[in-house]
Amino acid sequence: MDIGAKRAPSGPEAWRITFDATTPVELLNDVHTELLDLYLEDRDSGKDVLFEDATAPYEAYKALLARGWSHSVEINGTQTFRSPDGLGAVQHRYANMGTHKPTWTAWAGSPGDRLWSASFSIGTHASLAAALTASLVSTEPVQRTVKDVPLPSRQQLYLATATQPTAPSSAVPPPAAAARGRTR
């Protein structure tokens, strides 16, 4: 799935986000929610909010650092953040160096066997990358059936029993048993 933005309908793309088919739906939802917020702000303000990013790149990776992701910086102008279990990563290209490589790339899986990936081109709002990274580290439970979880990643899951909402404490007691007598 691709999301792109153009300043003019027939003009070149200003930026693009690409998700592969197996990207978790929660990540897609969170990025789309942020995109809708940007669109509404752009529409209501009369400014080019979708094309002029005032969000600092730090906003996209502070959630990762807060959750214990490791951080390494390379001399080629990239920095990589890895999840504590080593099965997820986010790479940020902070120095353009004239390449057409994505500014942000995120993926999950072992190094040679990615389960999903997402990439954000140069010019994509850092707030959209921040929405993805916040979703990555979210501890909010998600419901999946066994068939929805790829076989290689099933060992990495934390399973929890679904909880039922508790009845309010001011519940009305059931009516008293009916008096004995004839029944129809």
LINTAMO-V599672 format. One record per residue. SS is DSSP state (2 for helix, 1 for strand, 0 for the rest). OMEGA is omega in degrees with one decimal (* if undefined). Layout:
# LINTAMO-V599672
ss=SS omega=OMEGA
ss=SS omega=OMEGA
This chain:
# LINTAMO-V599672
ss=0 omega=178.3
ss=1 omega=172.4
ss=1 omega=179.7
ss=1 omega=178.2
ss=1 omega=176.8
ss=1 omega=176.0
ss=0 omega=178.3
ss=0 omega=-176.3
ss=0 omega=-178.2
ss=0 omega=-177.9
ss=0 omega=178.4
ss=0 omega=176.9
ss=1 omega=176.0
ss=1 omega=177.4
ss=1 omega=-178.1
ss=1 omega=172.1
ss=1 omega=179.4
ss=1 omega=175.1
ss=1 omega=174.0
ss=0 omega=-171.6
ss=0 omega=-176.0
ss=0 omega=177.2
ss=0 omega=-178.8
ss=0 omega=-175.5
ss=2 omega=179.0
ss=2 omega=178.0
ss=2 omega=178.0
ss=2 omega=-179.5
ss=2 omega=-176.8
ss=2 omega=177.3
ss=2 omega=178.9
ss=2 omega=177.3
ss=2 omega=177.8
ss=2 omega=178.5
ss=2 omega=177.0
ss=2 omega=177.3
ss=2 omega=178.1
ss=2 omega=179.6
ss=2 omega=-179.5
ss=2 omega=177.2
ss=2 omega=179.0
ss=2 omega=-178.2
ss=2 omega=-174.9
ss=2 omega=-175.5
ss=2 omega=-176.0
ss=0 omega=177.9
ss=0 omega=176.2
ss=0 omega=-176.6
ss=0 omega=-179.0
ss=0 omega=-174.8
ss=0 omega=179.7
ss=0 omega=-173.8
ss=0 omega=177.0
ss=0 omega=-178.1
ss=0 omega=178.0
ss=0 omega=179.0
ss=0 omega=179.4
ss=2 omega=-179.7
ss=2 omega=-178.3
ss=2 omega=-178.5
ss=2 omega=178.7
ss=2 omega=177.6
ss=2 omega=178.8
ss=2 omega=-179.7
ss=2 omega=179.3
ss=2 omega=-179.6
ss=0 omega=172.7
ss=0 omega=176.5
ss=0 omega=178.1
ss=1 omega=-174.9
ss=1 omega=174.3
ss=1 omega=-178.4
ss=1 omega=179.6
ss=0 omega=179.4
ss=0 omega=178.7
ss=0 omega=177.4
ss=0 omega=177.3
ss=1 omega=171.2
ss=1 omega=-176.8
ss=1 omega=177.5
ss=1 omega=-179.2
ss=1 omega=179.5
ss=0 omega=-179.4
ss=0 omega=179.0
ss=0 omega=178.0
ss=0 omega=-176.0
ss=0 omega=177.4
ss=1 omega=179.3
ss=1 omega=173.2
ss=1 omega=177.8
ss=1 omega=179.2
ss=1 omega=175.1
ss=1 omega=-174.7
ss=0 omega=176.0
ss=0 omega=-174.5
ss=0 omega=178.9
ss=0 omega=175.0
ss=0 omega=-179.6
ss=0 omega=176.3
ss=0 omega=178.0
ss=0 omega=-179.7
ss=0 omega=175.2
ss=0 omega=-179.5
ss=1 omega=173.0
ss=1 omega=177.5
ss=1 omega=177.9
ss=1 omega=175.8
ss=1 omega=179.8
ss=1 omega=177.9
ss=1 omega=-174.1
ss=0 omega=-178.5
ss=0 omega=-174.4
ss=1 omega=-178.9
ss=1 omega=177.2
ss=1 omega=176.2
ss=1 omega=175.9
ss=1 omega=177.1
ss=1 omega=177.7
ss=1 omega=-176.8
ss=1 omega=-177.6
ss=0 omega=172.7
ss=0 omega=179.4
ss=0 omega=178.2
ss=0 omega=179.4
ss=0 omega=174.8
ss=2 omega=179.0
ss=2 omega=176.1
ss=2 omega=174.2
ss=2 omega=178.1
ss=2 omega=177.1
ss=2 omega=178.6
ss=2 omega=-177.0
ss=2 omega=176.3
ss=2 omega=177.8
ss=2 omega=179.4
ss=2 omega=-175.2
ss=0 omega=179.8
ss=0 omega=177.0
ss=0 omega=177.8
ss=0 omega=-178.4
ss=0 omega=174.1
ss=0 omega=179.4
ss=0 omega=177.6
ss=0 omega=168.2
ss=0 omega=-178.1
ss=2 omega=-178.1
ss=2 omega=179.5
ss=2 omega=-176.8
ss=0 omega=179.3
ss=0 omega=-176.5
ss=2 omega=-178.0
ss=2 omega=-176.4
ss=2 omega=-177.5
ss=2 omega=-179.5
ss=2 omega=-176.2
ss=2 omega=-173.9
ss=0 omega=170.0
ss=0 omega=-178.5
ss=0 omega=177.6
ss=0 omega=176.7
ss=0 omega=178.0
ss=0 omega=179.8
ss=0 omega=176.2
ss=0 omega=177.1
ss=0 omega=-180.0
ss=0 omega=179.6
ss=0 omega=178.0
ss=0 omega=-176.3
ss=0 omega=-179.5
ss=0 omega=-179.0
ss=0 omega=179.4
ss=0 omega=-179.7
ss=0 omega=179.4
ss=0 omega=-179.6
ss=0 omega=179.3
ss=0 omega=-179.6
ss=0 omega=179.9
ss=0 omega=179.4
ss=0 omega=178.2
ss=0 omega=179.2
ss=0 omega=179.7
ss=0 omega=172.9
ss=0 omega=-179.9
ss=0 omega=*
